[in-house]
Amino acid sequence: MKWKLPGIVSSVALALALACPTTFAQPPALKDGFVDVNGVRLHYVEAGKGPLMIFLHGFPEFWYQWKPQLAEFSRDHHVVAVDMRGYNLSSKPAGVDAYDIHALVEDVHALARKLGDGHAVVVGHDWGGVVAWAFALYHPEALDKLVVINAPHPAIYEREVNENPAQQLASRYMVVVRDAAAAKGLAANDYDALTKLFLADGLRDGRYTEDDRKAYIQAWSQEGALDAGLNYYRAARLGPPDAATHTPAHGNYTPDLASTIVKVPTLLIWGLQDQYLLAGNLSGIAKYVPDLTLKLVPTASHWITHEKPDQVNGFIREFVGGAPSAADEGKAKR
């Protein structure tokens, strides 16, 4: 089954939201929307009123990743979780060049202007974090605050993937997913590889339900979605140096490295069990982010937003201010 009609999307999103396990007492009513920006049509889910807060997912996720955050921050923000271009119900433009970092950043910039006054708190994980870093570098005037979760600053990642053998090994998958047949392989056997990537453990321990699994497969099943998501890697040309020539990797996902100082207050949350982006990506971060709050979680992996949603919410709430977190309110009542 594929979602094709906007009329049925809202009921689906609301049903998924009501099923979201969270400490928030009364889940917010999520509203679907579509907006035409920067040559594409983006689908998003929103809730709440107040300052704009935009959530950017990574691969292979979609807006659904942010359900616990939508529940928490809709209490005093206008929260928007977007399907980034190529994903789920958003447009899937043809060609690798359509997924260049500049296009991805301008999608977010235009979205902030369409849904608010052009200013926002931007929260990004994985590829969403990469876009969030670049957004901060290109449009600092549009950012109130920046929150990045397990995504490296572009200058530091370029250093690590070229100089750190451990990160080079951890990044070998980036070469694999750029292959033209990668999407077909990931979709094989009812998306078995993707399910094992980040859902399998959660399904075993109860963090995810069968409905969660079905929601992800439904998103991955949208025509062209998997290949579009992989185009992020292809357009960026990310990965370790060429094994044969040892030519360094110089991804085109980063702006001019001479101007990579992030000028906005930034919260960086990092699960130290990340197997793909190693802790070396934290070394020297203060040089590039002078106004930095760093939160390390030794027991969390790359999928920290799923593993530790209340802890992630607490970190973000402390950083952005506003109402006490729902979890803290619950503790106070007890």
Secondary structure, 3 states (H helix, E strand, C coil): CCCCCHHHHHHHHHHHHHCCCCCCCCCCCCEEEEEEECCEEEEEEEECCCCEEEEECCCCCCHHHHHHHHHHHCCCCEEEEECCCCCCCCCCCCCHHHHCHHHHHHHHHHHHHHHCCCCEEEEEECHHHHHHHHHHHHCHHHEEEEEEECCCCHHHHHHHHHHCHHHHHHCCHHHHHCCCCHHHHHHHHHHHHHHHHHCHHHHHHCCCCHHHHHHHHHHHCCCCHHHHHHHHHHHHCCCCCCCCCCCCCCCCCCCCHHHCCCCCCEEEEEECCCCCCCHHHHCCHHHHCCCEEEEEECCCCCCHHHHCHHHHHHHHHHHHCCCCCHHHHHHHHC
